[in-house]
Amino acid sequence: MKKFLAILVLGLLWCEHSLSEWVKFNCENLKNVKPPRDYIVYAINTDNNAFKQIWRVVGEEEESVYVNILNVNGTELTYTYHGDNKYTYKFDYGKNKSIDYQIKPSLEASISCVRHKQ
């Protein structure tokens, strides 16, 4: 019986781990940003709401950053960048097409994103 319970628990843990996925979006700036980017990708882990932004500035190496998540409300993330509390953003990854909004210090659309087809 103990072996059965151990196998059952390990099986459930394995199944839960396999359900997490990274949702990816192809994104573009809605306003002129200096320096310009070749591409921007958002990657969100639906299991733990880790949010990674990947981009490449024209002529440079690819960069990536995990953002500082302030609040999670369903599929809506409110975040800042580590070390920069001047700006706050809100992004809803539950939609196929979404706008990343800067909400502090003022409300404005900053990046448009479309979910990767899987």
C-alpha positions as CSV (number, residue, x, y, z in Angstrom):
1,M,0.0,0.0,0.0
2,K,2.9,2.4,0.8
3,K,4.4,1.8,-2.6
4,F,1.1,2.4,-4.3
5,L,0.7,5.8,-2.4
6,A,4.3,6.8,-3.2
7,I,3.8,6.0,-6.9
8,L,0.4,7.9,-6.9
9,V,1.9,11.0,-5.3
10,L,5.0,11.0,-7.6
11,G,2.7,10.6,-10.6
12,L,0.5,13.6,-9.5
13,L,3.6,15.7,-8.9
14,W,4.9,14.8,-12.4
15,C,1.6,15.6,-14.0
16,E,1.3,19.0,-12.3
17,H,4.8,19.9,-13.4
18,S,4.1,18.9,-17.1
19,L,1.1,21.2,-17.2
20,S,3.1,24.4,-16.9
21,E,3.8,26.1,-20.2
22,W,5.5,29.1,-21.6
23,V,3.1,31.4,-23.5
24,K,5.0,33.5,-26.0
25,F,4.1,36.7,-27.8
26,N,5.6,38.5,-30.8
27,C,5.6,42.2,-29.9
28,E,6.3,45.6,-31.4
29,N,6.7,49.1,-29.9
30,L,3.8,51.4,-30.5
31,K,6.0,54.5,-30.0
32,N,9.4,55.4,-31.2
33,V,12.0,53.9,-28.9
34,K,15.7,54.7,-29.0
35,P,17.6,52.6,-30.0
36,P,15.1,50.7,-32.2
37,R,14.6,47.0,-31.7
38,D,14.7,44.2,-34.4
39,Y,12.2,42.2,-32.3
40,I,10.6,41.8,-28.9
41,V,9.3,38.6,-27.5
42,Y,7.3,38.1,-24.2
43,A,7.5,34.7,-22.5
44,I,5.2,34.0,-19.6
45,N,5.3,30.8,-17.5
46,T,1.6,30.1,-16.7
47,D,2.6,27.9,-13.7
48,N,4.4,30.5,-11.7
49,N,3.7,33.7,-13.6
50,A,7.4,34.3,-14.4
51,F,7.5,37.0,-17.1
52,K,10.6,37.3,-19.4
53,Q,11.1,39.9,-22.1
54,I,13.5,39.2,-24.9
55,W,14.6,41.7,-27.5
56,R,17.5,42.7,-29.8
57,V,18.6,46.2,-30.5
58,V,19.5,46.7,-34.2
59,G,23.2,45.6,-34.6
60,E,23.6,44.3,-31.1
61,E,23.4,41.0,-29.1
62,E,20.0,39.7,-27.9
63,E,19.1,40.8,-24.3
64,S,16.5,39.4,-21.9
65,V,15.2,40.4,-18.5
66,Y,12.8,39.0,-16.0
67,V,10.5,41.7,-14.8
68,N,9.4,42.4,-11.2
69,I,5.8,41.3,-10.9
70,L,3.8,43.4,-8.5
71,N,0.4,41.9,-8.8
72,V,-1.4,39.0,-10.6
73,N,-5.1,39.1,-11.3
74,G,-6.1,36.1,-13.3
75,T,-4.0,36.5,-16.5
76,E,-3.3,40.2,-15.9
77,L,0.2,41.0,-14.7
78,T,1.2,44.4,-13.2
79,Y,5.0,44.8,-13.2
80,T,8.0,47.1,-13.1
81,Y,11.6,46.5,-14.1
82,H,14.0,45.6,-11.3
83,G,15.6,48.8,-9.9
84,D,13.2,51.1,-11.7
85,N,10.0,52.0,-9.9
86,K,9.4,55.1,-12.0
87,Y,7.3,53.2,-14.5
88,T,4.6,50.5,-13.9
89,Y,3.1,48.4,-16.7
90,K,0.1,46.1,-17.1
91,F,-0.2,43.1,-19.5
92,D,-3.0,40.5,-20.0
93,Y,-1.5,37.3,-21.4
94,G,-4.9,35.5,-21.5
95,K,-5.8,37.0,-24.9
96,N,-4.4,36.2,-28.4
97,K,-3.7,39.8,-29.1
98,S,-3.0,42.3,-26.3
99,I,-1.6,45.7,-25.6
100,D,1.0,46.3,-22.9
101,Y,0.0,49.5,-21.1
102,Q,2.2,51.8,-19.1
103,I,0.0,52.7,-16.2
104,K,2.3,54.9,-14.1
105,P,3.2,57.8,-14.2
106,S,0.6,58.1,-17.0
107,L,-1.7,55.7,-18.9
108,E,-0.5,55.0,-22.4
109,A,-0.2,52.0,-24.7
110,S,3.4,51.0,-25.2
111,I,3.7,47.6,-26.9
112,S,1.4,45.6,-29.1
113,C,1.6,41.7,-28.8
114,V,0.3,38.7,-30.7
115,R,0.4,35.2,-29.2
116,H,2.7,32.7,-30.9
117,K,0.8,30.0,-32.7
118,Q,1.6,26.6,-31.2
